[in-house]
């Protein structure tokens, strides 16, 4: 297989998404015009072209407004994405402010802890002060950035995610971020972590991170129609729950649609742990009977 030829093909296909998004916008306009035309014909017996123009303006304005709002949300680039998913930044504080606290009126100062934890960042004075798991992550990311000739991205970690994954996002090198899950840092060997981070650096080199951010802005224009229909879907779910046959539907499905993603992940991890316990119990009698 010619890797670079396949890469060019995939790149062209990805860029076709832009055209497809705008074709979908035109399809929405065509469908809306058809529905309004039919309703006017049935209920008024005539066609009011000003109404058709208003429909076109309303749909185009909706897509533009949705994309503009998303663009404003993503002004910080990759950092906005990292904060949206609840990632915690690894921050080396190189400011001149002393890390110390006062003791009494005499203003006697003692050195503060070398690592400061918060919901938004893990801050240190020197990269060597990071806890070992994060220091390894920082050093590997730094080494690969030097080897690839890239500016080192801003490093984030998803502390509550035990799956093995990572992604990069950003508009340019100044706001490019690398986000890696805690599971990847805990479970991967050095070689595997090099591979994961190197793979994400490849997305930066080939412009995938910037391209994906642009697609998010365009997609937001389509998403706004779903957001408007969301109350309708909730009402529909409420009507279904009142139906006498609704008892046969698994209630966990309807509940999961309203749960935040972090709750869904936590529930999945609990289910996985319970399954492991059940498997261990079921295997034990089989082994004893075999012996």
Phi and psi in degrees as GROMACS dihedral restraints (atoms count N, CA, C in turn):
[ dihedral_restraints ]
;  ai    aj    ak    al  type     phi  dphi    fc
    3     4     5     6     1   -83.5    20    10
    4     5     6     7     1   104.6    20    10
    6     7     8     9     1   -61.1    20    10
    7     8     9    10     1   -47.2    20    10
    9    10    11    12     1   -69.1    20    10
   10    11    12    13     1   -33.2    20    10
   12    13    14    15     1   -64.8    20    10
   13    14    15    16     1   -44.0    20    10
   15    16    17    18     1   -64.2    20    10
   16    17    18    19     1   -35.6    20    10
   18    19    20    21     1   -63.9    20    10
   19    20    21    22     1   -41.9    20    10
   21    22    23    24     1   -64.4    20    10
   22    23    24    25     1   -37.8    20    10
   24    25    26    27     1   -64.3    20    10
   25    26    27    28     1   -45.3    20    10
   27    28    29    30     1   -63.9    20    10
   28    29    30    31     1   -36.9    20    10
   30    31    32    33     1   -64.8    20    10
   31    32    33    34     1   -43.6    20    10
   33    34    35    36     1   -62.6    20    10
   34    35    36    37     1   -40.6    20    10
   36    37    38    39     1   -65.2    20    10
   37    38    39    40     1   -37.7    20    10
   39    40    41    42     1   -64.4    20    10
   40    41    42    43     1   -40.8    20    10
   42    43    44    45     1   -70.2    20    10
   43    44    45    46     1   -21.4    20    10
   45    46    47    48     1   -66.0    20    10
   46    47    48    49     1   -20.8    20    10
   48    49    50    51     1   -59.7    20    10
   49    50    51    52     1   -36.1    20    10
   51    52    53    54     1   -56.3    20    10
   52    53    54    55     1   -50.4    20    10
   54    55    56    57     1   -62.0    20    10
   55    56    57    58     1   -38.7    20    10
   57    58    59    60     1   -65.1    20    10
   58    59    60    61     1   -38.7    20    10
   60    61    62    63     1   -59.9    20    10
   61    62    63    64     1   -44.6    20    10
   63    64    65    66     1   -72.1    20    10
   64    65    66    67     1   -29.5    20    10
   66    67    68    69     1   -65.2    20    10
   67    68    69    70     1   -35.6    20    10
   69    70    71    72     1   -65.4    20    10
   70    71    72    73     1   -38.4    20    10
   72    73    74    75     1   -60.1    20    10
   73    74    75    76     1   -45.5    20    10
   75    76    77    78     1   -63.7    20    10
   76    77    78    79     1   -35.9    20    10
   78    79    80    81     1   -65.1    20    10
   79    80    81    82     1   -40.4    20    10
   81    82    83    84     1   -61.0    20    10
   82    83    84    85     1   -42.5    20    10
   84    85    86    87     1   -63.1    20    10
   85    86    87    88     1   -43.9    20    10
   87    88    89    90     1   -62.9    20    10
   88    89    90    91     1   -44.0    20    10
   90    91    92    93     1   -65.4    20    10
   91    92    93    94     1   -43.4    20    10
   93    94    95    96     1   -63.3    20    10
   94    95    96    97     1   -41.2    20    10
   96    97    98    99     1   -63.7    20    10
   97    98    99   100     1   -40.6    20    10
   99   100   101   102     1   -63.4    20    10
  100   101   102   103     1   -41.9    20    10
  102   103   104   105     1   -66.3    20    10
  103   104   105   106     1   -45.2    20    10
  105   106   107   108     1   -65.0    20    10
  106   107   108   109     1   -41.0    20    10
  108   109   110   111     1   -58.8    20    10
  109   110   111   112     1   -44.8    20    10
  111   112   113   114     1   -65.1    20    10
  112   113   114   115     1   -43.6    20    10
  114   115   116   117     1   -64.7    20    10
  115   116   117   118     1   -41.2    20    10
  117   118   119   120     1   -63.6    20    10
  118   119   120   121     1   -39.4    20    10
  120   121   122   123     1   -65.7    20    10
  121   122   123   124     1   -40.1    20    10
  123   124   125   126     1   -74.2    20    10
  124   125   126   127     1   -45.3    20    10
  126   127   128   129     1   -95.6    20    10
  127   128   129   130     1   -21.6    20    10
  129   130   131   132     1  -118.1    20    10
  130   131   132   133     1   -16.9    20    10
  132   133   134   135     1    74.9    20    10
  133   134   135   136     1     6.7    20    10
  135   136   137   138     1  -148.9    20    10
  136   137   138   139     1   172.9    20    10
  138   139   140   141     1  -114.0    20    10
  139   140   141   142     1   124.1    20    10
  141   142   143   144     1  -103.6    20    10
  142   143   144   145     1   106.1    20    10
  144   145   146   147     1   -68.1    20    10
  145   146   147   148     1   -25.5    20    10
  147   148   149   150     1   -65.2    20    10
  148   149   150   151     1   -31.4    20    10
  150   151   152   153     1   -68.2    20    10
  151   152   153   154     1   -38.2    20    10
  153   154   155   156     1   -66.4    20    10
  154   155   156   157     1   -39.4    20    10
  156   157   158   159     1   -63.9    20    10
  157   158   159   160     1   -40.0    20    10
  159   160   161   162     1   -62.7    20    10
  160   161   162   163     1   -37.4    20    10
  162   163   164   165     1   -63.0    20    10
  163   164   165   166     1   -45.9    20    10
  165   166   167   168     1   -62.1    20    10
  166   167   168   169     1   -46.0    20    10
  168   169   170   171     1   -63.1    20    10
  169   170   171   172     1   -41.2    20    10
  171   172   173   174     1   -63.3    20    10
  172   173   174   175     1   -43.7    20    10
  174   175   176   177     1   -68.2    20    10
  175   176   177   178     1   -46.7    20    10
  177   178   179   180     1   -62.3    20    10
  178   179   180   181     1   -42.3    20    10
  180   181   182   183     1   -63.3    20    10
  181   182   183   184     1   -34.8    20    10
  183   184   185   186     1   -64.4    20    10
  184   185   186   187     1   -47.0    20    10
  186   187   188   189     1   -64.3    20    10
  187   188   189   190     1   -42.8    20    10
  189   190   191   192     1   -64.7    20    10
  190   191   192   193     1   -42.9    20    10
  192   193   194   195     1   -64.8    20    10
  193   194   195   196     1   -43.3    20    10
  195   196   197   198     1   -62.1    20    10
  196   197   198   199     1   -43.0    20    10
  198   199   200   201     1   -66.7    20    10
  199   200   201   202     1   -38.2    20    10
  201   202   203   204     1   -66.9    20    10
  202   203   204   205     1   -41.9    20    10
  204   205   206   207     1   -62.1    20    10
  205   206   207   208     1   -42.5    20    10
  207   208   209   210     1   -66.6    20    10
  208   209   210   211     1   -37.0    20    10
  210   211   212   213     1   -61.9    20    10
  211   212   213   214     1   -40.8    20    10
  213   214   215   216     1   -65.0    20    10
  214   215   216   217     1   -37.5    20    10
  216   217   218   219     1   -66.4    20    10
  217   218   219   220     1   -30.6    20    10
  219   220   221   222     1  -101.0    20    10
  220   221   222   223     1    21.3    20    10
  222   223   224   225     1   -60.4    20    10
  223   224   225   226     1   -31.0    20    10
  225   226   227   228     1   -79.7    20    10
  226   227   228   229     1     2.2    20    10
  228   229   230   231     1    67.5    20    10
  229   230   231   232     1  -132.1    20    10
  231   232   233   234     1   -62.0    20    10
  232   233   234   235     1   -31.5    20    10
  234   235   236   237     1   -63.1    20    10
  235   236   237   238     1   -34.4    20    10
  237   238   239   240     1   -65.6    20    10
  238   239   240   241     1   -39.7    20    10
  240   241   242   243     1   -65.9    20    10
  241   242   243   244     1   -43.8    20    10
  243   244   245   246     1   -61.7    20    10
  244   245   246   247     1   -43.1    20    10
  246   247   248   249     1   -67.2    20    10
  247   248   249   250     1   -33.4    20    10
  249   250   251   252     1   -65.3    20    10
  250   251   252   253     1   -34.8    20    10
  252   253   254   255     1   -91.2    20    10
  253   254   255   256     1     2.4    20    10
  255   256   257   258     1    81.5    20    10
  256   257   258   259     1    26.7    20    10
  258   259   260   261     1   -77.7    20    10
  259   260   261   262     1   154.8    20    10
  261   262   263   264     1  -111.5    20    10
  262   263   264   265     1   131.9    20    10
  264   265   266   267     1   -84.8    20    10
  265   266   267   268     1   140.6    20    10
  267   268   269   270     1   -90.4    20    10
  268   269   270   271     1   111.7    20    10
  270   271   272   273     1  -120.6    20    10
  271   272   273   274     1   122.7    20    10
  273   274   275   276     1   -96.0    20    10
  274   275   276   277     1   108.7    20    10
  276   277   278   279     1   -83.8    20    10
  277   278   279   280     1   103.9    20    10
  279   280   281   282     1  -100.6    20    10
  280   281   282   283     1    15.4    20    10
  282   283   284   285     1   -71.7    20    10
  283   284   285   286     1   169.4    20    10
  285   286   287   288     1   -89.5    20    10
  286   287   288   289     1    -3.1    20    10
  288   289   290   291     1   -66.6    20    10
  289   290   291   292     1   132.1    20    10
  291   292   293   294     1   -75.7    20    10
  292   293   294   295     1   137.7    20    10
  294   295   296   297     1   -89.6    20    10
  295   296   297   298     1    86.0    20    10
  297   298   299   300     1  -152.9    20    10
  298   299   300   301     1   165.4    20    10
  300   301   302   303     1  -134.9    20    10
  301   302   303   304     1   153.0    20    10
  303   304   305   306     1   -82.1    20    10
  304   305   306   307     1   148.5    20    10
  306   307   308   309     1  -125.7    20    10
  307   308   309   310     1    97.2    20    10
  309   310   311   312     1    79.4    20    10
  310   311   312   313     1  -176.7    20    10
  312   313   314   315     1   -67.7    20    10
  313   314   315   316     1   -28.9    20    10
  315   316   317   318     1   -69.8    20    10
  316   317   318   319     1    -6.8    20    10
  318   319   320   321     1    57.2    20    10
  319   320   321   322     1    39.4    20    10
  321   322   323   324     1   -80.3    20    10
  322   323   324   325     1   127.3    20    10
  324   325   326   327     1  -108.1    20    10
  325   326   327   328     1   144.2    20    10
  327   328   329   330     1  -124.8    20    10
  328   329   330   331     1   150.6    20    10
  330   331   332   333     1   -66.4    20    10
  331   332   333   334     1   139.2    20    10
  333   334   335   336     1   -82.2    20    10
  334   335   336   337     1   176.6    20    10
  336   337   338   339     1   -63.2    20    10
  337   338   339   340     1   151.8    20    10
  339   340   341   342     1   -73.4    20    10
  340   341   342   343     1   -22.1    20    10
  342   343   344   345     1  -122.9    20    10
  343   344   345   346     1   132.5    20    10
  345   346   347   348     1  -117.1    20    10
  346   347   348   349     1   122.0    20    10
  348   349   350   351     1  -102.7    20    10
  349   350   351   352     1   139.9    20    10
  351   352   353   354     1  -150.8    20    10
  352   353   354   355     1   177.1    20    10
  354   355   356   357     1   -68.3    20    10
  355   356   357   358     1   -20.9    20    10
  357   358   359   360     1  -104.4    20    10
  358   359   360   361     1   -27.0    20    10
  360   361   362   363     1  -156.3    20    10
  361   362   363   364     1   159.1    20    10
  363   364   365   366     1  -115.0    20    10
  364   365   366   367     1   106.0    20    10
  366   367   368   369     1  -104.4    20    10
  367   368   369   370     1   138.8    20    10
  369   370   371   372     1  -138.2    20    10
  370   371   372   373     1   163.1    20    10
  372   373   374   375     1   -82.0    20    10
  373   374   375   376     1   -35.2    20    10
  375   376   377   378     1  -135.9    20    10
  376   377   378   379     1   144.5    20    10
  378   379   380   381     1   -59.4    20    10
  379   380   381   382     1   -25.8    20    10
  381   382   383   384     1   -70.2    20    10
  382   383   384   385     1   -13.0    20    10
  384   385   386   387     1   -87.3    20    10
  385   386   387   388     1    -6.9    20    10
  387   388   389   390     1   -61.3    20    10
  388   389   390   391     1   148.1    20    10
  390   391   392   393     1   -55.3    20    10
  391   392   393   394     1   149.9    20    10
  393   394   395   396     1   -50.6    20    10
  394   395   396   397     1   -40.8    20    10
  396   397   398   399     1   -65.5    20    10
  397   398   399   400     1   -36.0    20    10
  399   400   401   402     1   -83.3    20    10
  400   401   402   403     1   -29.7    20    10
  402   403   404   405     1   -65.0    20    10
  403   404   405   406     1   -40.3    20    10
  405   406   407   408     1   -61.4    20    10
  406   407   408   409     1   -44.5    20    10
  408   409   410   411     1   -59.2    20    10
  409   410   411   412     1   -46.6    20    10
  411   412   413   414     1   -63.2    20    10
  412   413   414   415     1   -45.2    20    10
  414   415   416   417     1   -67.6    20    10
  415   416   417   418     1   -40.3    20    10
  417   418   419   420     1   -65.8    20    10
  418   419   420   421     1   -43.2    20    10
  420   421   422   423     1   -62.4    20    10
  421   422   423   424     1   -39.1    20    10
  423   424   425   426     1   -67.3    20    10
  424   425   426   427     1   -43.7    20    10
  426   427   428   429     1   -63.5    20    10
  427   428   429   430     1   -43.7    20    10
  429   430   431   432     1   -69.0    20    10
  430   431   432   433     1   -31.9    20    10
  432   433   434   435     1   -65.1    20    10
  433   434   435   436     1   -41.5    20    10
  435   436   437   438     1   -65.7    20    10
  436   437   438   439     1   -43.0    20    10
  438   439   440   441     1   -66.3    20    10
  439   440   441   442     1   -33.3    20    10
  441   442   443   444     1   -92.2    20    10
  442   443   444   445     1    -6.5    20    10
  444   445   446   447     1    75.1    20    10
  445   446   447   448     1    20.8    20    10
  447   448   449   450     1   -98.5    20    10
  448   449   450   451     1   153.3    20    10
  450   451   452   453     1   -69.2    20    10
  451   452   453   454     1   136.5    20    10
  453   454   455   456     1   -64.0    20    10
  454   455   456   457     1   126.2    20    10
  456   457   458   459     1   -70.3    20    10
  457   458   459   460     1   165.7    20    10
  459   460   461   462     1   -74.0    20    10
  460   461   462   463     1   127.5    20    10
  462   463   464   465     1   -92.3    20    10
  463   464   465   466     1   133.9    20    10
  465   466   467   468     1  -132.2    20    10
  466   467   468   469     1   159.4    20    10
  468   469   470   471     1  -135.8    20    10
  469   470   471   472     1   144.5    20    10
  471   472   473   474     1   -96.8    20    10
  472   473   474   475     1    96.3    20    10
  474   475   476   477     1   -70.0    20    10
  475   476   477   478     1   -22.4    20    10
  477   478   479   480     1   -98.7    20    10
  478   479   480   481     1     2.7    20    10
  480   481   482   483     1  -104.2    20    10
  481   482   483   484     1   117.4    20    10
  483   484   485   486     1   -94.0    20    10
  484   485   486   487     1    -4.8    20    10
  486   487   488   489     1   -71.3    20    10
  487   488   489   490     1   163.3    20    10
  489   490   491   492     1  -100.2    20    10
  490   491   492   493     1   109.9    20    10
  492   493   494   495     1  -164.9    20    10
  493   494   495   496     1   171.6    20    10
  495   496   497   498     1  -170.5    20    10
  496   497   498   499     1   162.6    20    10
  498   499   500   501     1  -156.9    20    10
  499   500   501   502     1   161.9    20    10
  501   502   503   504     1  -121.9    20    10
  502   503   504   505     1   151.5    20    10
  504   505   506   507     1  -156.1    20    10
  505   506   507   508     1   149.1    20    10
  507   508   509   510     1   156.3    20    10
  508   509   510   511     1   158.0    20    10
  510   511   512   513     1   -90.6    20    10
  511   512   513   514     1   -33.1    20    10
  513   514   515   516     1  -152.6    20    10
  514   515   516   517     1   179.1    20    10
  516   517   518   519     1   -63.3    20    10
  517   518   519   520     1   -27.4    20    10
  519   520   521   522     1   -71.7    20    10
  520   521   522   523     1   -26.4    20    10
  522   523   524   525     1  -119.6    20    10
  523   524   525   526     1    16.5    20    10
  525   526   527   528     1   -72.0    20    10
  526   527   528   529     1   133.4    20    10
  528   529   530   531     1  -122.9    20    10
  529   530   531   532     1   151.4    20    10
  531   532   533   534     1  -120.3    20    10
  532   533   534   535     1   122.3    20    10
  534   535   536   537     1  -116.6    20    10
  535   536   537   538     1   126.5    20    10
  537   538   539   540     1  -126.8    20    10
  538   539   540   541     1   141.9    20    10
  540   541   542   543     1   -76.5    20    10
  541   542   543   544     1   156.5    20    10
  543   544   545   546     1   -63.4    20    10
  544   545   546   547     1   -35.0    20    10
  546   547   548   549     1   -60.5    20    10
  547   548   549   550     1   -38.5    20    10
  549   550   551   552     1   -65.2    20    10
  550   551   552   553     1   -40.7    20    10
  552   553   554   555     1   -69.2    20    10
  553   554   555   556     1   -34.2    20    10
  555   556   557   558     1   -81.3    20    10
  556   557   558   559     1   -33.6    20    10
  558   559   560   561     1  -102.7    20    10
  559   560   561   562     1   -23.7    20    10
  561   562   563   564     1   -85.6    20    10
  562   563   564   565     1   143.8    20    10
  564   565   566   567     1   -74.1    20    10
  565   566   567   568     1   173.6    20    10
  567   568   569   570     1   -59.5    20    10
  568   569   570   571     1   -43.8    20    10
  570   571   572   573     1   -63.2    20    10
  571   572   573   574     1   -42.4    20    10
  573   574   575   576     1   -67.8    20    10
  574   575   576   577     1   -37.7    20    10
  576   577   578   579     1   -68.7    20    10
  577   578   579   580     1   -36.2    20    10
  579   580   581   582     1   -58.4    20    10
  580   581   582   583     1   -43.4    20    10
  582   583   584   585     1   -64.7    20    10
  583   584   585   586     1   -42.3    20    10
  585   586   587   588     1   -64.0    20    10
  586   587   588   589     1   -49.2    20    10
  588   589   590   591     1   -68.4    20    10
  589   590   591   592     1   -38.2    20    10
  591   592   593   594     1   -62.2    20    10
  592   593   594   595     1   -37.7    20    10
  594   595   596   597     1   -62.0    20    10
  595   596   597   598     1   -42.8    20    10
  597   598   599   600     1   -68.0    20    10
  598   599   600   601     1   -35.0    20    10
  600   601   602   603     1   -63.7    20    10
  601   602   603   604     1   -32.0    20    10
  603   604   605   606     1   -61.4    20    10
  604   605   606   607     1   -36.6    20    10
  606   607   608   609     1   -64.3    20    10
  607   608   609   610     1   -34.6    20    10
  609   610   611   612     1   -68.8    20    10
  610   611   612   613     1   -45.7    20    10
  612   613   614   615     1   -60.8    20    10
  613   614   615   616     1   -37.5    20    10
  615   616   617   618     1   -93.7    20    10
  616   617   618   619     1     6.7    20    10
  618   619   620   621     1    79.3    20    10
  619   620   621   622     1    10.4    20    10
  621   622   623   624     1   -66.2    20    10
  622   623   624   625     1   -36.5    20    10
  624   625   626   627     1   -63.4    20    10
  625   626   627   628     1   -45.4    20    10
  627   628   629   630     1   -67.0    20    10
  628   629   630   631     1   -40.9    20    10
  630   631   632   633     1   -61.8    20    10
  631   632   633   634     1   -42.9    20    10
  633   634   635   636     1   -64.0    20    10
  634   635   636   637     1   -36.3    20    10
  636   637   638   639     1   -66.2    20    10
  637   638   639   640     1   -38.9    20    10
  639   640   641   642     1   -65.2    20    10
  640   641   642   643     1   -38.6    20    10
  642   643   644   645     1   -64.7    20    10
  643   644   645   646     1   -34.6    20    10
  645   646   647   648     1   -61.7    20    10
  646   647   648   649     1   -38.5    20    10
  648   649   650   651     1   -66.4    20    10
  649   650   651   652     1   -44.8    20    10
  651   652   653   654     1   -66.3    20    10
  652   653   654   655     1   -42.0    20    10
  654   655   656   657     1   -64.3    20    10
  655   656   657   658     1   -28.8    20    10
  657   658   659   660     1   -61.1    20    10
  658   659   660   661     1   -30.5    20    10
  660   661   662   663     1   -64.3    20    10
  661   662   663   664     1   -34.2    20    10
  663   664   665   666     1   -77.3    20    10
  664   665   666   667     1   -35.7    20    10
  666   667   668   669     1   -62.9    20    10
  667   668   669   670     1   -25.7    20    10
  669   670   671   672     1   -63.7    20    10
  670   671   672   673     1   -31.3    20    10
  672   673   674   675     1   -66.5    20    10
  673   674   675   676     1   -38.6    20    10
  675   676   677   678     1   -64.7    20    10
  676   677   678   679     1   -40.6    20    10
  678   679   680   681     1   -61.3    20    10
  679   680   681   682     1   -37.6    20    10
  681   682   683   684     1   -69.1    20    10
  682   683   684   685     1   -33.9    20    10
  684   685   686   687     1   -83.6    20    10
  685   686   687   688     1    -6.9    20    10
  687   688   689   690     1   -60.0    20    10
  688   689   690   691     1   -44.9    20    10
  690   691   692   693     1   -58.9    20    10
  691   692   693   694     1   -33.4    20    10
  693   694   695   696     1   -65.7    20    10
  694   695   696   697     1   -41.6    20    10
  696   697   698   699     1   -66.0    20    10
  697   698   699   700     1   -35.5    20    10
  699   700   701   702     1   -65.2    20    10
  700   701   702   703     1   -41.6    20    10
  702   703   704   705     1   -63.8    20    10
  703   704   705   706     1   -37.6    20    10
  705   706   707   708     1   -65.0    20    10
  706   707   708   709     1   -41.0    20    10
  708   709   710   711     1   -63.6    20    10
  709   710   711   712     1   -35.4    20    10
  711   712   713   714     1   -67.7    20    10
  712   713   714   715     1   -38.4    20    10
  714   715   716   717     1   -67.1    20    10
  715   716   717   718     1   -38.0    20    10
  717   718   719   720     1   -65.4    20    10
  718   719   720   721     1   -37.7    20    10
  720   721   722   723     1   -65.8    20    10
  721   722   723   724     1   -24.9    20    10
  723   724   725   726     1   -81.7    20    10
  724   725   726   727     1   -11.7    20    10
  726   727   728   729     1   -71.2    20    10
  727   728   729   730     1   146.3    20    10
  729   730   731   732     1   -70.9    20    10
  730   731   732   733     1   -15.9    20    10
  732   733   734   735     1   -93.6    20    10
  733   734   735   736     1     2.2    20    10
  735   736   737   738     1   -69.2    20    10
  736   737   738   739     1   -18.6    20    10
  738   739   740   741     1   -63.4    20    10
  739   740   741   742     1   -22.5    20    10
  741   742   743   744     1   -81.1    20    10
  742   743   744   745     1    -8.2    20    10
  744   745   746   747     1   -90.6    20    10
  745   746   747   748     1   135.5    20    10
  747   748   749   750     1   -63.9    20    10
  748   749   750   751     1   119.7    20    10
  750   751   752   753     1   -66.2    20    10
  751   752   753   754     1   -24.9    20    10
  753   754   755   756     1   -64.7    20    10
  754   755   756   757     1   -26.8    20    10
  756   757   758   759     1   -67.2    20    10
  757   758   759   760     1   -47.0    20    10
  759   760   761   762     1   -68.4    20    10
  760   761   762   763     1   -32.8    20    10
  762   763   764   765     1   -71.8    20    10
  763   764   765   766     1   -37.4    20    10
  765   766   767   768     1   -65.8    20    10
  766   767   768   769     1   -25.2    20    10
  768   769   770   771     1   -68.0    20    10
  769   770   771   772     1   -22.0    20    10
  771   772   773   774     1  -102.1    20    10
  772   773   774   775     1    -4.4    20    10
  774   775   776   777     1   -83.0    20    10
  775   776   777   778     1   144.0    20    10
  777   778   779   780     1   -66.8    20    10
  778   779   780   781     1   158.6    20    10
  780   781   782   783     1   -61.4    20    10
  781   782   783   784     1   -37.2    20    10
  783   784   785   786     1   -63.9    20    10
  784   785   786   787     1   -38.1    20    10
  786   787   788   789     1   -66.5    20    10
  787   788   789   790     1   -38.7    20    10
  789   790   791   792     1   -63.0    20    10
  790   791   792   793     1   -42.9    20    10
  792   793   794   795     1   -63.4    20    10
  793   794   795   796     1   -42.4    20    10
  795   796   797   798     1   -63.2    20    10
  796   797   798   799     1   -42.1    20    10
  798   799   800   801     1   -63.5    20    10
  799   800   801   802     1   -38.8    20    10
  801   802   803   804     1   -65.1    20    10
  802   803   804   805     1   -40.6    20    10
  804   805   806   807     1   -66.6    20    10
  805   806   807   808     1   -38.5    20    10
  807   808   809   810     1   -64.1    20    10
  808   809   810   811     1   -42.0    20    10
  810   811   812   813     1   -62.7    20    10
  811   812   813   814     1   -40.0    20    10
  813   814   815   816     1   -63.6    20    10
  814   815   816   817     1   -41.9    20    10
  816   817   818   819     1   -65.6    20    10
  817   818   819   820     1   -41.4    20    10
  819   820   821   822     1   -63.9    20    10
  820   821   822   823     1   -38.6    20    10
  822   823   824   825     1   -63.9    20    10
  823   824   825   826     1   -40.0    20    10
  825   826   827   828     1   -63.1    20    10
  826   827   828   829     1   -38.8    20    10
  828   829   830   831     1   -65.3    20    10
  829   830   831   832     1   -43.7    20    10
  831   832   833   834     1   -62.3    20    10
  832   833   834   835     1   -42.3    20    10
  834   835   836   837     1   -63.2    20    10
  835   836   837   838     1   -40.3    20    10
  837   838   839   840     1   -64.4    20    10
  838   839   840   841     1   -40.3    20    10
  840   841   842   843     1   -67.2    20    10
  841   842   843   844     1   -39.7    20    10
  843   844   845   846     1   -72.5    20    10
  844   845   846   847     1   -29.1    20    10
  846   847   848   849     1   -76.8    20    10
  847   848   849   850     1   -34.0    20    10
  849   850   851   852     1   -58.2    20    10
  850   851   852   853     1   -49.8    20    10
  852   853   854   855     1   -62.0    20    10
  853   854   855   856     1   -34.8    20    10
  855   856   857   858     1   -64.9    20    10
  856   857   858   859     1   -39.9    20    10
  858   859   860   861     1   -66.9    20    10
  859   860   861   862     1   -40.3    20    10
  861   862   863   864     1   -65.9    20    10
  862   863   864   865     1   -39.1    20    10
  864   865   866   867     1   -68.8    20    10
  865   866   867   868     1   -30.9    20    10
  867   868   869   870     1   -67.0    20    10
  868   869   870   871     1   -41.2    20    10
